[in-house]
Amino acid sequence: MSQPDADALVVGGGLAGMAAAIAVAQAGLETIHLAPPAPPDRRTSALMMPSVEYLQSAGLVNDPEEIGHPLTQIRIIDATNRLIRAPETLFDAAEAGLAAFGWNFANMRLMERFQAVAHELPNLRVEAASLATLEAGTATLADGSRLQAPLIVGADGKKSLVRGAAGLVARETAFTQSALVCDLDLGRPIGGTSIEFHYPQGPFTLVPAGGNRANLVWIDDHQVLVAAREGSPESLLALLQEKSQRLFGRISLVSPAFVFPLSNLTVDRAGTEGVVLVGEAAHAFPPIGAQGLNLGLRDVADLASALATVDRSAPDWAHVVSRDYARRRANDLARTGGMVDTLFRSLLAEMIPAQALRAGGLWALKLAPVLRKQAFAVGMGRR
Ligand SMILES: Cc1cc2nc3c(=O)[nH]c(=O)nc-3n(C[C@H](O)[C@H](O)[C@H](O)COP(=O)(O)OP(=O)(O)OC[C@H]3O[C@@H](n4cnc5c(N)ncnc54)[C@H](O)[C@@H]3O)c2cc1C
């Protein structure tokens, strides 16, 4: 490689890519971040306490209260009419000795915070350009210019070009379900309680967004959601009233509705030969149990740890980082991906044994404090 342009090139300007670029620059590397303009991300992210603690330690969020809303309870309502129904279950953070399980943030607010921090880092250069090809450590951008860096961080989402160029194999399974998201004002406040109605086609979840406001994540067959989005606002509201079992009085829509197709994506390894993958370039799954960005931030935390321990005077330091990173991420990626996949399939399963298992599991969680504690720890991504 001729004289590199930087120590690291981070590709992708989503939340995982922003957090990664900041972490790499904070580790002292000369960093170029390829972040082409993208439409505003109007989703929200429920981030569990370990993620919030990471954001605070990296200076990305000061007091979560400034931009987020606490999640203090999770209420699960089995709305399936199945033969074997699960009990209504309430998980309370206080039971786990916590003030909150986590915080719900608007992705756009997180992005503003991340951009403000990135702006202050003198060794982080942001280029509003796309990667066109990556060959033997040389990145060619869409405008034909070339960049070289020993360490390449692929944060370029599910269709990651970096992943393909590095020969890292991904398996993706598309679901027939999608997720519809929008913001609602309810007829009464829901405090810090996230309320999940479990329907046979997927959960319908209201996440607290302060006062009477809730962020809806409704998982259902793609065609049903597209028809709901494309119908009149009145017909959408009537559907939302019905799905929320008319528990919240008058509901109004306070944002447009967006539909996101869902899939499961896993990789065998998250790093090789000077290339590492973070965020959805390495893993994607349905938004069940709020794991996606939480896992992406754990990727970034492990990348920061790998960078903190490597000897950068060694000629192959970037290869050492990618090997170390892949090793650090292996268990968490396998465990979280497996957990979310099992949970999602059990929510949809029509088979009686699966229904019985899930209902039995929820009864066990409802009744056994030890199991509840373990479930809290796994759901929150505590290591
Ligand atoms: C409906 C829904 C609700 C969710 N809720 C939660 C939640 O509550 N909690 C949680 O933890 N997670 C949640 N998630 C998951 C979370 O949103 C994602 O994990 C996270 O946004 C992924 O971020 P990312 O940066 O990896 O990917 P993306 O946001 O997809 O960013 C990838 C970026 O790469 C860029 N890019 C692509 N190709 C190139 C290229 N060739 N060159 C340069 N740039 C490129 C794109 O422009 C894009 O900006 C949810 C997901 C969905 C669908």
The ligand as an SDF file (V2000), in Angstrom:
LIG
                    3D

 53 58  0  0  0  0  0  0  0  0999 V2000
  -39.0060   -0.4320   12.7570 C   0  0  0  0  0  0  0  0  0  0  0  0
  -37.6990   -0.5690   13.4670 C   0  0  0  0  0  0  0  0  0  0  0  0
  -37.6060   -0.2400   14.8090 C   0  0  0  0  0  0  0  0  0  0  0  0
  -36.3870   -0.3920   15.4870 C   0  0  0  0  0  0  0  0  0  0  0  0
  -36.3330   -0.1270   16.8350 N   0  0  0  0  0  0  0  0  0  0  0  0
  -35.1780   -0.3540   17.5050 C   0  0  0  0  0  0  0  0  0  0  0  0
  -35.1070   -0.1370   18.9040 C   0  0  0  0  0  0  0  0  0  0  0  0
  -36.0960    0.2520   19.5460 O   0  0  0  0  0  0  0  0  0  0  0  0
  -33.9280   -0.3610   19.5470 N   0  0  0  0  0  0  0  0  0  0  0  0
  -32.8150   -0.8180   18.8750 C   0  0  0  0  0  0  0  0  0  0  0  0
  -31.7760   -1.0290   19.4940 O   0  0  0  0  0  0  0  0  0  0  0  0
  -32.8520   -1.0070   17.5340 N   0  0  0  0  0  0  0  0  0  0  0  0
  -33.9990   -0.8030   16.8440 C   0  0  0  0  0  0  0  0  0  0  0  0
  -34.0440   -0.9980   15.4910 N   0  0  0  0  0  0  0  0  0  0  0  0
  -32.8070   -1.3490   14.7820 C   0  0  0  0  0  0  0  0  0  0  0  0
  -31.9930   -0.0940   14.4570 C   0  0  0  0  0  0  0  0  0  0  0  0
  -32.8180    0.8970   13.8790 O   0  0  0  0  0  0  0  0  0  0  0  0
  -30.8580   -0.4600   13.5100 C   0  0  0  0  0  0  0  0  0  0  0  0
  -30.1000   -1.4990   14.1030 O   0  0  0  0  0  0  0  0  0  0  0  0
  -29.9250    0.7070   13.2570 C   0  0  0  0  0  0  0  0  0  0  0  0
  -30.6300    1.8500   12.8440 O   0  0  0  0  0  0  0  0  0  0  0  0
  -28.9170    0.2980   12.1890 C   0  0  0  0  0  0  0  0  0  0  0  0
  -27.9950    1.3360   11.9940 O   0  0  0  0  0  0  0  0  0  0  0  0
  -26.8150    1.1730   10.9440 P   0  0  0  0  0  0  0  0  0  0  0  0
  -26.0390    2.4250   11.0340 O   0  0  0  0  0  0  0  0  0  0  0  0
  -26.1340   -0.1270   11.1490 O   0  0  0  0  0  0  0  0  0  0  0  0
  -27.5550    1.0100    9.5400 O   0  0  0  0  0  0  0  0  0  0  0  0
  -28.2760    2.0870    8.6060 P   0  0  0  0  0  0  0  0  0  0  0  0
  -29.0700    3.0430    9.4310 O   0  0  0  0  0  0  0  0  0  0  0  0
  -28.9790    1.2850    7.5670 O   0  0  0  0  0  0  0  0  0  0  0  0
  -27.0970    2.9160    7.9750 O   0  0  0  0  0  0  0  0  0  0  0  0
  -26.3230    2.4360    6.9230 C   0  0  0  0  0  0  0  0  0  0  0  0
  -25.7630    3.6540    6.2200 C   0  0  0  0  0  0  0  0  0  0  0  0
  -24.8180    3.2190    5.2520 O   0  0  0  0  0  0  0  0  0  0  0  0
  -24.9380    4.0640    4.1350 C   0  0  0  0  0  0  0  0  0  0  0  0
  -24.3860    3.3620    2.9730 N   0  0  0  0  0  0  0  0  0  0  0  0
  -24.8820    2.2830    2.3320 C   0  0  0  0  0  0  0  0  0  0  0  0
  -24.0850    1.9470    1.2860 N   0  0  0  0  0  0  0  0  0  0  0  0
  -23.0570    2.8450    1.2910 C   0  0  0  0  0  0  0  0  0  0  0  0
  -21.9110    3.0420    0.4590 C   0  0  0  0  0  0  0  0  0  0  0  0
  -21.6680    2.2330   -0.5750 N   0  0  0  0  0  0  0  0  0  0  0  0
  -21.0770    4.0610    0.7450 N   0  0  0  0  0  0  0  0  0  0  0  0
  -21.2950    4.8810    1.8100 C   0  0  0  0  0  0  0  0  0  0  0  0
  -22.3700    4.7420    2.6230 N   0  0  0  0  0  0  0  0  0  0  0  0
  -23.2420    3.7300    2.3640 C   0  0  0  0  0  0  0  0  0  0  0  0
  -26.4290    4.3480    4.0150 C   0  0  0  0  0  0  0  0  0  0  0  0
  -26.6520    5.5510    3.2960 O   0  0  0  0  0  0  0  0  0  0  0  0
  -26.8240    4.4750    5.4830 C   0  0  0  0  0  0  0  0  0  0  0  0
  -26.7660    5.8000    5.9290 O   0  0  0  0  0  0  0  0  0  0  0  0
  -35.2490   -0.8600   14.7930 C   0  0  0  0  0  0  0  0  0  0  0  0
  -35.3300   -1.1770   13.4240 C   0  0  0  0  0  0  0  0  0  0  0  0
  -36.5510   -1.0520   12.7710 C   0  0  0  0  0  0  0  0  0  0  0  0
  -36.6370   -1.4530   11.3130 C   0  0  0  0  0  0  0  0  0  0  0  0
  1  2  1  0
  2  3  1  0
  2 52  2  0
  3  4  2  0
  4  5  1  0
  4 50  1  0
  5  6  2  0
  6  7  1  0
  6 13  1  0
  7  8  2  0
  7  9  1  0
  9 10  1  0
 10 11  2  0
 10 12  1  0
 12 13  2  0
 13 14  1  0
 14 15  1  0
 14 50  1  0
 15 16  1  0
 16 17  1  0
 16 18  1  0
 18 19  1  0
 18 20  1  0
 20 21  1  0
 20 22  1  0
 22 23  1  0
 23 24  1  0
 24 25  2  0
 24 26  1  0
 24 27  1  0
 27 28  1  0
 28 29  2  0
 28 30  1  0
 28 31  1  0
 31 32  1  0
 32 33  1  0
 33 34  1  0
 33 48  1  0
 34 35  1  0
 35 36  1  0
 35 46  1  0
 36 37  1  0
 36 45  1  0
 37 38  2  0
 38 39  1  0
 39 40  1  0
 39 45  2  0
 40 41  1  0
 40 42  2  0
 42 43  1  0
 43 44  2  0
 44 45  1  0
 46 47  1  0
 46 48  1  0
 48 49  1  0
 50 51  2  0
 51 52  1  0
 52 53  1  0
M  END
$$$$
